[in-house]
Amino acid sequence: MSNFTLDSMDISTEYLEAFRNFCEKEIKPYAAEWDECNELPGGIFKKLADVGYFGIVAPEELGGSDLGIVAGVKAMELLSEYCGSTFFSASASFGLFGEPLKHFGTQEQKEKYYKSVLTGGKIGCLAITEPQSGSDVSAIQTTAKFNENGEILLKGQKTYITNSSIADYCIVLARLIDAEGKDLGLTHVLLELDNPNIGRGTPMKKLGLRASVTGEIYFDDANIGDKSQILGGIGKGFRQTMATFNEERLSLAGFCLGVIRACLKESVQFARTRKSFGKPIYQHQSVGNLLAELYTIQESVASLTYSVAESMEGQSRGTLPKDKTMPARCAALKYFASTQAREATNIAVQIHGGAGFMEEYKVARLYRDIRLAEIGGGTSEIQKSIIASYVMKG
Ligand SMILES: Cc1cc2nc3c(=O)[nH]c(=O)nc-3n(C[C@H](O)[C@H](O)[C@H](O)COP(=O)(O)OP(=O)(O)OC[C@H]3O[C@@H](n4cnc5c(N)ncnc54)[C@H](O)[C@@H]3O)c2cc1C
C-alpha cells in the first residue's frame, strides 16, 4: 500500500516520480514471477487505484485527479517499463472499459460502474472480438434481443478478451434486436458478468503478456436487465468503438515506449558488465552502434508519442481546436511505435547474446510481450489502411 495520496500531489512530475517509486517497490520485484505463474495478484488493481494510477485521466467529479492525457501516457509508459502484463490488465479495466463509460455513459452508469473500477474495487473488460470477427468489427454476430418484458437477452461468444476470467463488469458490442425482431444496429451493452447464463473459458496460453489473462466469454440468452444497460446511443456501437480507438492507440504507444526504455536500460547495464576480448562489450563498435540505434528509437518514439498526447490533451481541455487528422495521427503513431519497439526488443536480445535468450533476463520477456502491440487495438495492416485512406482524401 502506498503511503501518499493524490491530495499531496500538485504537479504531474511529482506524481510520476512517486509512481516510479511505487513501481520499483510493488511491481519490479514480482513481474517475472507473475509472468511465470500466468496471473497477476488480485490486490494489484486496488494498489494501482490507491496510488492514483487509474484516476490520472479521470475527471475530478468522478473521483479522479484529472492530471491530463500527457501525464496519463507517461504513467502508462512507466508501468510498461516494469511489467507489460500489469499495464495491459489495468488498461483493459480503466481504459477499454472505463473510457467508453466516461464518454458515453449516463450519470447513473458512471456512478455505479465507472467509480467502482476507478477505486480498484471492481475490474472491467471490453468484449468486441469474436471467433469470426476481429479486424472486421462490423461482422459481429452476438445479439442483444429485447423480450416482451423489455429485458435484454444476450447470445453469442466473444474471444481474446483481456481480464475475461477476473472481470466483474463488461461492455459488450452486440447487434441490438427489438421485440419484433428488427435489427437496430451494433450497440454497446453494459453488464455484470456474475450471471448464471454467462460462461468464461479457461485463460488461453499465450506467447507473451502471460500474467494478463485473456479468454472467451459465452452468453447463453443471458438476461442483462432492461434498456438502462445500453451504453450511449442505440445503433451507435460501431461509431463509439471507433471513437475510443484514438485513446487506445495512444496508450499502446505509451506501452511501446516503456518497453523501449526498458530495452535501453537493460542493454546499457549488460554492455557495461559483460566482457569479451578483454574489454566491456560496449567498447566494440558494433555493440555501440546497437546502443545508438536503441537510443534513436527511444527518442523518435517519445517525440511522436508526446506530440500526439499534447494535441489530444489540448483538444480535450478546449485549448486547441478539433484536429480532424487525429485518427490518422494515432494510427501512424501506433504503427510506428509498435514496429520500432519490436525492433528495440530484437536489438536488446542481440546485445545480451545467449543471455538474451534466457528467461532469467528481462529482455526475453520484453521480446515476447511486445509482439501484441502490432496486433491489439487494430493490426498494423489496419493502421496502414486508415493512414492511406486519410492521405488519399487529404
Ligand atoms: C493478448 C490479446 C488481448 C486482446 N484483448 C482484447 C480485448 O480485451 N477485447 C477485444 O475485444 N479484443 C481483444 N483482442 C483481440 C484483438 O483486438 C484482435 O486480435 C485484433 O483486432 C485482430 O483481429 P483478429 O485476431 O481476428 O485477426 P484478423 O482480423 O483475422 O486478421 C488476420 C490477419 O489479416 C489481416 N487483415 C484482416 N483484415 C484486413 C484488411 N482489411 N486489410 C489488410 N489486412 C487485413 C490482419 O492484419 C492480420 O494480419 C486481444 C487480442 C490479443 C492477442
The ligand as an ORCA input file, in Angstrom:
! r2SCAN-3c Opt
* xyz 0 1
  C      -3.446    -10.633    -25.914
  C      -4.663    -10.110    -26.620
  C      -5.580     -9.343    -25.911
  C      -6.750     -8.892    -26.549
  N      -7.679     -8.197    -25.814
  C      -8.866     -7.889    -26.374
  C      -9.925     -7.297    -25.602
  O      -9.759     -7.009    -24.410
  N     -11.115     -7.056    -26.195
  C     -11.348     -7.356    -27.519
  O     -12.456     -7.129    -27.984
  N     -10.368     -7.903    -28.282
  C      -9.137     -8.179    -27.754
  N      -8.153     -8.753    -28.515
  C      -8.401     -9.035    -29.920
  C      -7.656     -8.122    -30.889
  O      -8.242     -6.846    -30.882
  C      -7.697     -8.791    -32.261
  O      -6.877     -9.954    -32.190
  C      -7.220     -7.887    -33.380
  O      -8.108     -6.830    -33.590
  C      -7.073     -8.656    -34.715
  O      -8.207     -9.405    -35.003
  P      -8.047    -10.982    -35.361
  O      -7.186    -11.598    -34.334
  O      -9.402    -11.553    -35.560
  O      -7.281    -11.002    -36.729
  P      -7.921    -10.923    -38.261
  O      -8.858     -9.810    -38.294
  O      -8.461    -12.316    -38.514
  O      -6.639    -10.671    -39.078
  C      -5.736    -11.703    -39.512
  C      -4.702    -11.053    -40.450
  O      -5.370    -10.468    -41.590
  C      -5.068     -9.082    -41.682
  N      -6.253     -8.353    -42.135
  C      -7.550     -8.525    -41.746
  N      -8.343     -7.655    -42.387
  C      -7.549     -6.898    -43.184
  C      -7.765     -5.812    -44.077
  N      -8.989     -5.293    -44.271
  N      -6.708     -5.289    -44.736
  C      -5.449     -5.790    -44.541
  N      -5.179     -6.803    -43.691
  C      -6.207     -7.351    -43.028
  C      -4.670     -8.658    -40.251
  O      -3.856     -7.504    -40.270
  C      -3.926     -9.902    -39.789
  O      -2.615     -9.876    -40.284
  C      -6.959     -9.175    -27.915
  C      -6.014     -9.930    -28.639
  C      -4.889    -10.404    -28.003
  C      -3.908    -11.220    -28.799
*
